[in-house]
Structures are given as structure tokens and as C-alpha cells.
């Protein structure tokens, strides 16, 4: 069973799941060497995000 990812919101910040329309903005961020100095994770695999958004059930996304 997959639980929905909540959106968390404050006065200054909104955290929500990635969506396909975020691709250009994420690419721009990950193309900036200064930003990557502070990026705590490997660069985001946008194809994985797209696949997971289309196949949220366990066993249907990457890695089976």
C-alpha cells in the first residue's frame, strides 16, 4: 500500500512531491556548481521521478 505524500506548508516554504513540470527548474538548479556545493544527495534522476509518478504501486516502478 502506497501512502500519499503530504504537502507541508509554512509562511515561507512549501514542500510537495516532485511533478513532471518541475523538470526544467530542477535541471537549472543541478546545472549550477554553487548550488551543487550544498546539494546533499546525488543529482535527481528525473526519469525515475516521472516513472514513479506514473507507477506508484509497489512492484511497478524501477527496480520491480
Long-range contacts (C-beta under 8 A, 24 or more apart in sequence): 2-56, 2-57, 2-58, 17-53, 18-44, 18-49, 18-53, 19-53, 20-49, 20-50, 20-53
